[in-house]
Amino acid sequence: MLRTTLAGLRLHKSRYVTTVLAILLGVMFVSGTLVFADTLKASYEKSVMGSATSVDAIAVPEAEEGVDEDGFALEPVPFDDATLDDIRALPQISEADGLVRGEAVLLDAEGRAFGFVPPAAVAFGETTRFSASEGELPDAADEIALATSTADQTGFGVGDTVTVLDPEQEKREFTVTGLVNFGVDGSYSFGGAVVFAPDTIQEMTGATGYSEINVRAAEGTSAEESATAVATVTGTEVLTGAAFGEEMAESAGAQTEMLRVALLLFGVIAMFVAGIVIYNTFAILIAQRQRELALLRCVGAKRGQVFRSVLGESFVVGLVASALGVLAGVGVGALGARFGGQLVNSDVTAAVVVSPTAVIVGLLVGTLMTVFSALVPAARATRVAPLAALRTSATASGLEKGTGWVRVAFGLLAFGASAALVVLSRSMSPDPNGLFVVTGAALIAFVGVVVLGPLLVRGIVRVVGVPLRRLGVPSMLAVDNSTRSPRRAATAMIALTVGATLITGYSVISSSFETTLTEQLDEQFPVDYQISAQYAPEGPNAAAPEEGVEEGVAEEGDLSEASLEDGAPEEGAPENGAVEETAVEDAAVDEESGDPLVPSEVQEKLAASPLLDRVMSERSTYLEDDLATGGMALPVTAYYDAEVGTDIKGETVEGDLADLESGTVVLSETYAEGVGVGDTFTVPAPSGDLDLEVAAIVADGATLWGAIIAPEDFTAAFPEITESRYLHLRAADGADAAEVREAVYTAVDDYPMVQVMSVAEMKNQFSEMMDIAFYTIAAMLGLAIIIAVFGISNTMALSVLERTRESALLRALGLAKGQLRRMLSVEAVLLCLIGAGIGIALGVLFGWAAGAAVLPGLVFSIPSVQIAVFIAVAVLAGLLAAVLPARRAAGTSITGALASE
């Protein structure tokens, strides 16, 4: 039987081509994902470990337990010079240097402050775990190095001149001497980083103390011993360089693992679709080889031998295809690591890692999937009676059977259960757990499609076949061929149905999310531009406080005397606010929160512009230790020259936003516990408590938060706050967009730390981000579509083999070669359209259910253009699937085919 099995594989190897391709693609995706993730992780480890192990021990200050007056965790206190001197004096230590860290405002190529927060500004001595990945570290006072991530975002490179603001907001120019790869350290990757020379860091940031001390052990002292010795001085836990690197690599590895899991999910989908193709292939092969199997039974083969023969075929096919898939996966994984590292902001520096796991998993997944998919056809092969060898026809009997009442009842039950789960998901409050319910509903629906597939195919073909029958003999024959064996057609198209459901479902989710969030942005930002100042949480580079702040408030050189003088430019600066080469007037900060404010001069310039219809000012402050809110800091906000409820909107839980007026307040849910509309809420303002009537309660959101009061009440309660946290701008009707943009940017030219956000551009960026995510995932799911097309092509090829004599007879009766090819093409296109149509219907349903389960207030949107494109792709896929089978059928000798039977 083994020799017979191998001989059959050699004789009929062409029948397995598309099956091998399906397995190969699925295994390639699985193995490629493992190689990609392992290579990326190794690059993380090489980058992190390579820098951390360049020193023997790393000491980092630890924060005391507890919270500050604002309720935030206490910040670590930097090490001082005395601590560094004591470490250097240890006999176990040969060298030690500290890393000074502050913040500095870097201006981009347009002269605006780079980033939402200022990048970290650091300086370190000769003993450091960092080194220049390109160029050299700065040494002179006018030299600077940039983090590689910062250089990528700003476009600056080695040799360029960049501008940085010092604590007095004066411009200083530096030459970029090098780029430093800070790796996966989140403290540097979020806002970026710049590196100054050690003698320049305090001048540029006002920072003192060391946020990290790097140590090299004395000769004969181990890294562990040096770390222990340093810990006796610092009183904190001190890690060896290797241990420090392992912790960072572990955190980076977690990110890689998430990516690995996400990609493997697509691999599972690909293997699932490949399994359907494999099952379909073996089912048709076994049905076609009934006479051959019966002959084996006649010559003495037992049922078990026939069973093992079929499984042997599947094992050989699966093993060969899996081996090819693993080889292809190594190549794909290497390319993915080479060009896809930017997905997780990583430069791949390690060699390609091909672990035994990637090879073994790929081989096992492909081989076992193939054998498992062949189990049912193999069991069916054992039921072939020996008398079948006496039949003169090689027709695949068994696949032409109809759909019994049991299948109909079971299929309807599956669809009913799926619908019930969808209804259940809609009755639940929006929660990610609802996705599990929707996923279960989709899987049960797939079972229903599999069970009722023949009935669906027959019904759809009868409806679609009415106009097709009028298009000529080839189309009429194609319709008859599809209805004659609906089970084979249904089995072939289910793979395409799965892929179509996934792509359509995700496109519906993507489109609905984009539509929903766009409407929310329109509601929250019914403006064209928003003006704000760069956020500087640490304070060293925040602009000066407003008038009235006493000298000496800033600690450790955070602010110089010049920066405490009303935020005004230095003496001699032009009165019209123009910026000279070195001086910049900039925003003040809120005394309570330290948040930056927009200078009133900017608002005045914008209000005077005829190109702007409205300049709405948002002023706010934070009240600490508010007893009315359980000790939470209470944000208090007022909107000047704007109508809350019309210009500024929010989701109302109770009351009406239009009722906000002097003497009333609007509260967000978090701060409205225990009070309702009509109740009195006290705002403990410094100038005297405000007892306000609650006009409305809104859902917690990004726009309305805390307590929103009328402008006149805010001015009376906080007269010292005259500048805005945000300005919301609306262009005049008919104003040219380019002129409006020019007017807005001209108004902030003198204030580089004031940032401009175009709401229209933000919406476009969001739309582009959603499109990129959709097309990326669609490309991955496209692999399932490709595998499904191979399955349909395989079905058509096997069907052509089965109908060789029938095709020859049609040719003998006058059907031309072109008509025969057209018949098979229409049949394949019809099959693809049915599969795609069912998949699109399921995708729209479950895409809506999945989106509504996660996002409250989902605005359902059907991406008609994307669906139309997918239908066109389905037609093209059908035509491609029929090319080779149609060519083979048309090229078959009429007399030879008739004589062979």
N, C-alpha and C positions, 0 to 999 in steps of 0.2 A: 504493500500500500504506500510505503514511503516513496519508492521509486515511481509509482504511478502518480502520486501527488506532485513530485518534483517535475515529472515529465509533463503533467498538465499545466504547471506554472510556466514552463518553457514554451509550450505550444500556444498558450493563450495569454502570453504576457501583455499583449496590447490591451486586453480588457482591464488590466489593473493600472494603466498609466495614470488616469485621473484620480484613482483611489490613492496611489502613491503620492501624487501631488498634494491631495487634501491632507494626508497624514503629515507629509513633509512640512507644509505650511504651519500646521498646528504645533508640531514639535519645535519648529524653528522659532516660533514666537515664545514658547515656554523656555527653551534653552537660551535663546537670545536675551530674554528678560533677566535670567539668572546671571549670565555673563556680564550684562550691562550693569546690574546692581552690584555684583561682586567687584567689578573693576572700579566703579564709582566709590565704593566703600574703601577699597585699597588706596585710592587717590586721596580720600579724606585722611585716612590714617597716615599716609606718607607725608602729607602736607602738615597735619597737626603734630604727629609724633616727631617729624623731622625738625620742626621748630622747637617743640617743647624739650626734646632730649638733647638739644644743643647746650642746655644748662643742666646742672645736677639737682637743683632744688628751686622751687618757686613759692614765695610767700605772698599771700593776698590778705589784706585786712578784713576782719570779720565785723559785722554790725552787731550791736547789742540787741537783745530781744526787746520787743515793745514797739510802739508807734510814736510818731511825732504829733505835734499839735493839730496837724491836718488829718490825722488818722492813717497816715502812710507808714510803712515799715521804715525803721531808722536806717540811714545810710552809713556805710562803713567809714570810720575815721582813718584817713591816710596815715601811713607811717611817717615819722619825722626824721630829720637828719641824725638825731642822736641814735635812733634805732638802727639806721643804716651803718653808722660808725661802730656800734656795738657788734653788729653782725660781721663787719670786716675784721674786727679784732679777735674773732673766734679762731682758735688754732685749727679747727676743722675746715676753715674757709680760706681759699686763696684769693678769690675775687668776688665782688658783689657790687651791683649797681641797681638803682631804683628807676622805675618808670613813672614819670610825672604825667598826669592826665587832667586836661581841662576841656574847654570847648572854644572853637573859633569859627567865626562866620566866614565862609568861603563864598566868593562871588563867582557866578557862572559866566559864560561867554557873553551874556547879555547884560551883565552887571547886576543881576538880581541875586539875593541870598539863595545859596544852594540847599535844597532839602527843606522838609517841614520843620526839622530840628537841626541845629548846627552840628556839623560833624565833630567827632571826638578829636581833640588835639593832644598829641603825645610827644614825649621826648624821652630818650633813654641813652644810657652810657654805653661803654664798650661791651660790658657783660649784659647781653640781652638775648632773648629767644627769637627776636625778629631780625630779619635781614632783607636787603633789597633784592627783589626778584628781577629787577631791571634797573640799570643805572647804579647810583650810590646813595647812601644815606646823607642827609644834610649835615654840613659842618660849619658853614658860615652863617652869619646873622640874616643874610638875604636869600637863604636856600631853604627849600621845603621838599618833602616827599609826600606822595599821595597814596592812599590805599588803592589797590588795583580796581576795586569796585567803584570807588569814587572817580577814578580816571576814566573808566568805561562810561559812566553816566554823564560826566561833564565834557568828555572829549579831549581833556588835557593830556599831554604826554611829556616825556622827558625833554627838557630844553625849553618848554613853554613858560611864559610868565603868567602868574596868577595873582589875584588880589584878595587879601584877607583883611578883615576889620579887627582892630585891636580893641581893648576894653573901652577906650574913649571914642570908639566908632570912627577912628581915622583909618584911611586906606593905606595898606602897606603892600608893596609888590615883592614877590618872591619868585625865584627861578626854580622850576621843578628839576631836581637832580636825580630822582629815582622813584620807583614804584615798589610798594611793600604789600605782599599778600598776607593779610591778617587771617586768612583761612576761614574757619567756620565759627569763630568767636562772635556770638550774637551781639556783644556790646560794641563791636566795631562794624558789623555787617548791616545793622539797621540804618544808621544815619551816615555811615562812611567815616573816614578818618584822614587826618593830615599829620605829618611828622615834622616837628621843628628841631633845630639844633638845641642841645641842652641849655645853652645860655640865652636862648630866645623864648623858651616856652612860658616863663613867668611874665615876661614883658608882653607877650601876645594874649595870654589868657588870665593872668593873675593867679593861676593855680599854684599851690604849694603842697608839699608832702608827696608821698609815693603811694600810688595805688597798687603797685606790685614791685617786689624785689626779686631779682634773678641772681642766683648764686652758683659759683663753681667750687667744687670741693678741693681741699688741699691734697697734695700727692699722698697716696696711701689711705685716703678716707673714702669710704663708699658714699654713694648718693643718699642712701638711707640714713647714714650717720650724720651727714651734713644737714639733711632736713630736720633731724631730731635736734641737732645743736641750734639751728636757727629758730626752731619752735620755742626753745628756752628763753630766747630774747624777745620774740614777738608775742608770746603767749597765745598764739593762734595755731591752728592746724597748718602744717607746712607739708606740701606734697613734693615728692621727687619729680623731676622733669617727665619721666616715663609715666608716672601715675597721673600727673596733670594732663598729659597728652591723651591718655586712655579715657579719662572722663570726657574730654572734649570730643574725641573720636566716637565715643559711645553716643553722645548726644547727636552728632552728625549722622551716625549710623542709624539712629532712629528715623531720621528723615529719609535715608536711603531705603530703610525697610518699608516705610509707608509707600514710597514710589514702587518698590518691588511688588508689594501686595496689589497695588492698583493695576500695574501692568499684568501681573499674573491673572487677575480677573478677566482681562481680555484674552489671555491665553486659554483660560478655561472655556470661555465662550467659543473660541476658535476650535478647541478640541471637541466641544459638544456638537458643533455643526459638522465637524469632520466625522464624528461618530455616526451621525445621521447618514452622511454620504457613504460611509463604510457599510453600514447596515443595509442601505438601499442597494449598494453594489452586490453584496453577497446574496441578498434576497433574490435579485434578478438572476444572478449567475446560477444559483441553486435551482431556480424555477426553469431556467433554460437547459440545465444539464440533467433534467429528470431522466431522460433516456440513457444518458451515460451512467448515471448513478444506479439506475435499475439494472443495467448490463453488468455492473460490478457486483450487484447483489446476486444476479443469476450465476455468475462464475464463482460464487462462494464468499463474497465479502459480507461480513456481519455488520449489524447496525453500529456497533461501537467503532468498527474500523472506518466506516463511512463518516461517522461523527468526528473521529480523530483526524481523518483526512482533510475535512473542511477546516477544522481548527488549525491543522498544520499549515494549510495554505495561508490562513489569516496570520499565523505567527510569523511565517517567512516574510510575507508582504509587510507586516507591521514592523518587523525588525529592520529590514532593509530600508524602508521609508523613514523610520525613526533615526537610523544611523545617518542618513543623508540630511535629515532635519537638524540633527545635532551639529553637523558640520556647517550647515547654512546658518544655524543659530549663533555659532561662535563668530562668524563673520558679521552677522547683523548686530550682535552684542558689541563687538569691537567698534563698528561704525556708530552705534548709538552712544557709546561712551565717548567716542571722539567728537561727535557733533551734537550730542544731546545733553552734555554736562551742564549747559546753561539752564536746563529745566530746573535745576536746584542750585543755581549760582555757584557752580564748581568748575574749576579747570582740572581736567583729567591729566594727571601727571604719572600715574602708575602704568605699568605694562598690562596688557590684557590678561585678566585672571580667568582661567578656565578650570573651575573646581570640579572634583569628582562628582559633587552633587549635581552640577549642571548637566554633566554627561549622563549620569545614571538616571536622574529624574526624567530627562528627555527620552531616553531609551525606554524606560518603564512606562511612562505615560502613553507614548505612541503605540508600543507593542500591546500593552494591556488593553488600551482602548480599542484597538483593532480586534483582538481576540474576543473581548467582551461584546463588541458590536456584531460579531459573527456567530455568537452562541445560538440565537434564535434561528437564523438560517441553517446552521449546522444541525440543530435538533429537527428542523423541518426536513432536512435531507434524509434523516434516518427513517422517515415515514414514507419514502418513495417505494412503491410496490415493485417487485421484480417484473411483473407483467407489463409495467410501463415501457419496458424495453421493446415490446412488440409493436408499440405505436409508431406510426410513420411521421408524426409531426413533432417538431422541436419547440412547439409553442410553450411559453412559460405559463402553463396552467396553474392556477392558484392566485395569480395576481390580477386575474380578470374578474374575480368574484365581486359581488356587490356588497352593500352594507346592510347587515341584518338589523332586526329590531333591537336586539341586545346592545349592539354598538350604538345605535341611535339613542337609546335610553341612557346609556352610560355617558355618551358625549353631551347630551343635553343636561345631564346631572352635573357634569364638570363645568359647563358654562354657567349653570345656575349658581354653583358654589363660588365661582370666580366673581360673578356679579354681586353676590352677597358680601364677599370680602371687600369689594370696591365700595359698596354702601357703608360697610363698617368703618373703612378708612375715612370716609367723609363725615361720619358722625363723631370721630375722634377730634380732639383739639389738635391744631398743627404741632407736630412733634416728629423728629427724625425716626422714631419707632414706627410711625405710620408707613415708612418705606418698606419695612419688612412685611406688613400686611399687603401692600400693593404688589410686592415681589411675589408673595405667595399666590395672589390672585392671578398674576401673569403666568406663573408656572402651571397652575391648574388650567388656565385657558389654553396653553400649549397642548396639554393632554387632550383637551376637548377637540382642538384642531387635528391632532393626530388621529383620534378616534373617528371623528366625523369628516376627515379629509376627503375620502372618496365621494361622500354625499355632497360636500361643498364643491368639489371639482365638477361633478356631474351637473349640479344645479347652475353654477356660474357659466360653464361651457354652453349649456342649453340656451341661456339668456344671451351671452355674447355671440354664440354661434349663429343666431338669426341673421344679423347683418353680414357675418363672415361668409355664410353659404352663398350669398349673392355676389361675392367677389371672384368667383371662378371655381373650377374643379379642384385645384390644389388646396384652397382654403376649406372647401367642403370636406375633402378627405382628411384634412388636419383636424377638423372638428370631430369627425367620426372616430378618428384614432384616439383622441383624448377621452371621449366618452366610453370607448370600448374597454379600456383598462384604467379606470379611475384610481384604483388602489396604487398602481405603479406611479401614476402622475402625482397623486397626493403624497406618496412617500418621497418622491424627488423634490417636490416644491416646498416641503416643510422646512428644509434647511434654509432656503431663501426666506421663508416666512419669519424664521427666528431672527435672521440678520436684519430684515426690513423692519421688524417690530422694534429692535434695539435702536437702530438709527433714527427711525421716525419718532420713537418715544423720546429719545434724547433731544431731537430737534424741537419737539413740542415743548419740552421742559426749558430748553435754552431760549426759545422764542417767547414763551410765557414769562419767564424770569426777566428777560430784557424789557418786555412791554410793561410788566408790573413795576419794576424798579425805575424805568424811565418815567412812568406816571407819578411814582412817588417823588422822584427828583423834581418833576414839574410842580408838584404840590409843595414840596419843601423849599425849593429854590425857584420861585416864579420870577427870576431875575436873569440878567445876562452875564453879570460879573459879580464876584465876591472879593472883597479886599480884606486882608488880614496881615498881621505881622508874624515873622518867624518865631516859633515857640522856642524859648531857651530855658529849660527847666532848672538848670544848675545855677543860673544867674550870673556867672562871670562875664558873659558877653551880652547879657540882656541890656537893653538900652536904659538910659538913666531914669530913675523914678521922677515923679512929678515934683513940682515945687512944694517945699515944706518938709521934705525928707531931710533929716539931720545928717550932718557929716559924721562919719565913723560908724554908720550902720553896717556898711559892707565889711565882711570879715576876710582876713587873709588876702587882702589886695584884690577882692572881687571887683570893686569899683574905685576908680580914682576920683580925686576931688573934682576934676573937670567933668566927669560923667555925672556928678551929683548936682550940677548947676542947671536945673530945669531942662536938661536934655538939649540945651542950646548949642549951636556950633561955636567953635572957639572964636576968640576975639579976632576980629578982622575978616570973618567970613562974610560973603556978600549978603546984603540985607534981603535980596529977593529970593533967598533960599537956594541959589545955584550951588552946586557942589564943586569945590575946588579939588585939586589933585589929592589932597591928604585928608580933608575934613568932610564928614558926612553927618547931617542932622538926621536923627532917626526917631523911632517910636519910644514912647514912655511905657512903663509897666504898671499893672495893677498892684497896689500896695498889699492887698489881702492875699491874692493868689500868686503874684509874680508873673502872671500872664502878660504878654506884650499887647500894647494898644496901638491903634492906628492914629497917627498925628492928626490933630484937628485941621492943620493946613491942607492935608490931602482932601479931607471932606469939603473944605471950602472951595478948593479948585474944582472938584468934581461937581459940586452944586452949581457952580457958575457956568458950567459947560452947557451950551444949548443943545448938544447932541444927546444929553441924558434927560430922561423924563422924570425919574425918581432916584433919589439917593437916600436910601433907608439906613438908619444908623441903629446898630445893636449894641447897647451898653449893658454890662453885667458886672456882678461882683459876687463874692462868696462870703457868707456869714458863718463863722465857726461856732461850734458848741451850741447849736440851736436846740433848745429844749423842746421846741414844738415839733421837731423832726427826729426826736430820739437821739440827739447828740450828733447827727450827721451834718456835714457842712451843707448849707442851703444856698444853691445858686439863685440869684435874683436878677431878672433880666427885664429890660424894657426896650421896645422898638419905637424909635422916633421917626416921624414922617411916614409911618406905615400903619395900616389897619390890620390888626390881628383878626384872623378869620377870613380876610380877603387877600391881603398881600402875603401874610404869613399864616400858614395853615398847619393843622395837626389833626390826628384822629381823635375825635371827641368821644369820651366815655359817658359824660354826664354834663348837662348844661349846654350853653351856646357861646362860642368864642366871640361872637359879635357883641356880647354883653359886657366885655371888658371895658371899663371906664375908670375914672378916678374913684378910689374908694373900694375897688374890687380887685380880685386876684384870680389868675388861672393857675392851677396846680397840675403837675404830672402825677401819675398814680403812686409812684414811690413815695412822694412827699405828702400824699393826701390821705394817709391812713388815719381813720377815725374822724374824718370830716367829709362833708358833702356839700353840694350846691346849696347856697343860702346860709351856711355856717360861717362863723368868724374864724379867720386864720391870722395869727399875729406874726408879723415880720419884725424881728428885733433889730431895727436899724440903729446905728450909732447916735443919730440925732434925736432918737425917740422911737418907741415901738409904734408900728403901723398895724392897727386893727382893721383888717380888710375882709369884705364879704366874698366868699368863694363864688365866682361867676361860672366857672366850668372846670371840669377835670378831663385831662387828655391822657391818652396812652403814652407810655414811656417811648420816647423816640429821639432822634438826633436833633430835631429842630426845637421843639418846646420841651424844656427840662427845668425842673425845680419850680420856682415861683415866677410868674410873668405878671408884671404890674404895669399900670399906665405910666406914660412918660412924665407927667406932672408929679406923680407920687414918687417916682424914682429920683427926679431932680430935687425934690424937697427932702428926701431921706438921705441921698448921697450927693450933696452939692459939689463935693470935691472931684467926682468922676465926670469929666467933661469930654473925654475921648472915648472912642468906640473900640470894642473888641473886633467887630466886623462891620463892614459897609456892604450893603446889597444894592446893586446898581441895575436900573432898567433903562434901556435905550429909548430914545424918543421915536415915535412912530415915523417910519419912512427914513430914518437915519441910516446912512451907509455903514455897513458893518466894519469895514476897514477904517473909516474915519472914527467910529466909536472906539475901536481898539486902540488907535493911535492916541486919542484923547485920554483914555484911561491910563495907558502906560506913561504918557507925558506927565500926568499928575503925580505919579509916584517915582519919577526919574531921580529925584533928590533923596529918595529913601530906599536904599537897596534892600533893607530888611523887611520892607513891606512887600507882601506877595500878592499877586493877582491870579485869581482862578476864574477862567472862563467856564461858565456853566455849560455852554454849548459844547466847548471842547471837552469838558469832563464827560458829558453824555456820549460824545463820539468815541472817546477813549474807552469808556465802559462798553459801548457797543462793539468796538474792535476787540476788546478783551474777551467778550462773550463769543464773538465769531471765531477767534483764534482757538478758544477752548472747544467750541463745537467742531471745527474742522479737524482739530487734533484727535479728538475722540472718534469722530466719524471716520478718520483715516484708519484708526486702529480697528474699529468695527468693520471697516471695509474689507478687512482680511476674511471675516466670516462670509461676506458676500462673495468674495472671490472663490472661497472654498465651496460655497453653495452652487456657484456657476459651474465649477468643475463637476459637482455632483449631477447637475442637470445635463451637462455634456456627456457624462458617463452614462446616464440613463438613456439619452438619445442614441449613443453609440451602441449600447447593448440592445436597445429596441430595434435598431437598424439590422443588427446581426440576427435578431429573432425573426425579423420580417423580410429576410433576404428574398425568399421565394415570392412573397406577396409583392415586394417592390418590382421584382422581375416580371411578374404577371401584369402589373399595372403598366410597365414599360411595353410589354407585348401587346397590350390593348390600346396603345397609342399615346400614353403619357410621356411627354418629352423630358429630357434630363433636367432642363430648367424648371419645369413644373414639379418634378419630383423634389428638387432642392427647395423650391418655394414651399412645397407642402411641409417638409420637415422644418423649415425655418418658421413658418406660421405656427406649427405645433410647439416648437421650443419657446417662441415669443409668448404664445398663449399660456404656457406653463409658467413662465417667468412673471407674467402680468398677474396671474392668479395668486402666485406666492407673494408677490410684492403687494398686491391689493389687500389680501388678508392681513399681511404684516403691517401695512399702513393703517388699516382700521384699528388693529390691536394697539399699535404704537400711539395713535392719537388718544385712544381711551386711557391707556395706562400712563402715558406721558402727562395727561391732565391730572389723573389721580395721584401720581407721584409728586407733581409740583404742588398740588393743593394740600398734600399731606405735610409738606415742609414749610411752605411760604403762606402765611395768612393773607387773605385778601388777594389771592392770585387772580390776575387778569388773563384769562385763557386766550391763547393766540395760536392759530394754526399757520405754520410757515408754508404757505401755498407754493412759493417759488421753490423752496427746497424739496417739497414733495413732488412737484412737477419734474424737477431735475432727476429725482430718484426714479420716477416712472420712466423717464427717457433712458436712464441707465439700465433699467430692467429690460426695456425693449432691445437695447444694444447688447446686453448680456445674453438675451435669448438668441439673437442673430449670431453672436460669436459662438455660443454653445452648439449651434447647429451646423457650423461651417464644416468641420471635419466629418461628422456623421453623414451630412448631406452629400459631401463630395464622394465619400466611400460608397454610399448607396447608388449615386448616379454613375459611378465608374464600374459597377458590378456587371459582369457579362450576363445577358438575359438567358441565353441557352445554357450557360454553365450553371446558373442559379436554379433553373428549372430542372436540369438533369440531376443536380446533386440531391434532390429530394425524391 
